């Protein structure tokens, strides 16, 4: 059987593209090397709780069209992301806001908080930040940096902040109000029933093969489709011929606990360098669960090696230059479209993935219709 599109990856980008192509009457085959659809937004049912198997995913956007598009496939609840940070025996609200500053310094007004931060920055005399540590100190001052940025960032990137480039932190969102809502976006929530159900609806009526590696499949089915939509790693597609791009990976330790509530919040970050994990997710709180048991996941950031699951790109100058060379190769692959987080070597929020997939599909399908 021959298809118009072979779509590699059943995550959000691939599923949105497949859905739009099917609406235009195109024949699509979606394959994924994992044993399930939905990519990193896949939710696994454990004890009646939708567990975010590959890390917490909170949908948020200010793009009304994208919000309405997603609401075709699910009803969203009114979950607001309000993470907590734990530093040694101290507990703080995130993002950095007046609740954070009040706890840290025993003050109440925005004026007091701004004065303390400005004074700490002035005493550091940093004019041209040479690394991430100096950049963060010049933006946040000493206390916020030491307690809430330094340890977490070093765990996330696996190296000291003094060895990380300054541009990683271009700005830090200070909020001088008593507002714990992490995102500024107008629309926010978790789909009732989890994300897997959304992707199932997107892929209704489309042939899907899981446990299917693209590179093996391609050898056995060379001419199965007119065009390929590839959402895997762009460097892997080209056999790492220019060298491997760098990624960070994440390891999860998930545990079922015989209690109804472990930490009282969906997301708790551990900013102390000595605590090996970056955060603990308690999944039931995303959907206001009342189950008798609870499920938690500890997240450990790690270096990525070929064969491991890549989670986010290391977008420093060296990697971005290498990606540009791969992108030049990609442009010569006239029958392949590269998309998504790994295909574009870019960290995307979910709404941006959906938006990029819709734009790619619109451009491609319009071109196809003109032929």
Rosetta blueprint (number, residue, H / E / L):
1 X L
2 X L
3 X E
4 X E
5 X E
6 X E
7 X E
8 X E
9 X L
10 X L
11 X L
12 X H
13 X H
14 X H
15 X H
16 X H
17 X H
18 X H
19 X H
20 X H
21 X H
22 X H
23 X H
24 X L
25 X L
26 X L
27 X L
28 X E
29 X E
30 X E
31 X E
32 X L
33 X L
34 X L
35 X L
36 X L
37 X L
38 X L
39 X H
40 X H
41 X H
42 X L
43 X E
44 X E
45 X E
46 X E
47 X L
48 X L
49 X E
50 X E
51 X E
52 X E
53 X L
54 X L
55 X L
56 X L
57 X L
58 X L
59 X E
60 X E
61 X E
62 X L
63 X L
64 X H
65 X H
66 X H
67 X H
68 X H
69 X H
70 X H
71 X L
72 X L
73 X L
74 X L
75 X L
76 X E
77 X L
78 X L
79 X L
80 X L
81 X L
82 X L
83 X L
84 X E
85 X E
86 X E
87 X E
88 X L
89 X L
90 X E
91 X E
92 X E
93 X E
94 X L
95 X L
96 X L
97 X L
98 X H
99 X H
100 X H
101 X H
102 X H
103 X H
104 X H
105 X H
106 X L
107 X L
108 X L
109 X L
110 X H
111 X H
112 X H
113 X H
114 X H
115 X H
116 X H
117 X H
118 X H
119 X H
120 X H
121 X H
122 X H
123 X H
124 X H
125 X L
126 X L
127 X L
128 X L
129 X L
130 X L
131 X L
132 X H
133 X H
134 X H
135 X H
136 X H
137 X H
138 X H
139 X H
140 X H
141 X L
142 X H
143 X H
144 X H
145 X H
146 X H
147 X H
148 X H
149 X H
150 X H
151 X H
152 X H
153 X H
154 X H
155 X H
156 X H
157 X H
158 X L
159 X L
160 X L
161 X H
162 X H
163 X H
164 X L
165 X L
166 X H
167 X H
168 X H
169 X L
170 X L
171 X L
172 X L
173 X L
174 X L
175 X L
176 X L
177 X L
178 X L
179 X L
180 X L
181 X L
182 X L
183 X L
184 X L
185 X L
186 X L
187 X E
188 X E
189 X E
190 X L
191 X E
192 X L
193 X L
194 X L
195 X H
196 X H
197 X H
198 X H
199 X H
200 X H
201 X H
202 X H
203 X L
204 X L
205 X L
206 X L
207 X E
208 X E
209 X E
210 X L
211 X L
212 X L
213 X L
214 X H
215 X H
216 X H
217 X H
218 X H
219 X H
220 X H
221 X L
222 X L
223 X L
224 X L
225 X E
226 X E
227 X E
228 X E
229 X E
230 X E
231 X L
232 X L
233 X L
234 X H
235 X H
236 X H
237 X H
238 X L
239 X L
240 X L
241 X L
242 X L
243 X L
244 X L
245 X L
246 X L
247 X E
248 X E
249 X E
250 X E
251 X E
252 X E
253 X E
254 X E
255 X E
256 X E
257 X E
258 X L
259 X L
260 X L
261 X L
262 X L
263 X L
264 X L
265 X L
266 X L
267 X E
268 X E
269 X E
270 X E
271 X L
272 X L
273 X L
274 X L
275 X L
276 X L
277 X L
278 X L
279 X E
280 X E
281 X E
282 X E
283 X H
284 X H
285 X H
286 X H
287 X H
288 X L
289 X L
290 X L
291 X L
292 X L
293 X L
294 X E
295 X E
296 X E
297 X E
298 X E
299 X E
300 X E
301 X E
302 X E
303 X E
304 X L
305 X L
306 X L
307 X L
308 X L
309 X L
310 X L
311 X L
312 X E
313 X E
314 X L
315 X L
316 X L
317 X H
318 X H
319 X H
320 X H
321 X H
322 X H
323 X H
324 X H
325 X H
326 X H
327 X H
328 X H
329 X H
330 X H
331 X H
332 X L
333 X L
334 X L
335 X L
336 X E
337 X E
338 X E
339 X L
340 X H
341 X H
342 X H
343 X H
344 X L
345 X L
346 X L
347 X L
348 X L
349 X L
350 X H
351 X H
352 X H
353 X H
354 X H
355 X H
356 X H
357 X H
358 X H
359 X H
360 X H
361 X H
362 X H
363 X H
364 X H
365 X H
366 X H
367 X H
368 X H
369 X H
370 X H
371 X L
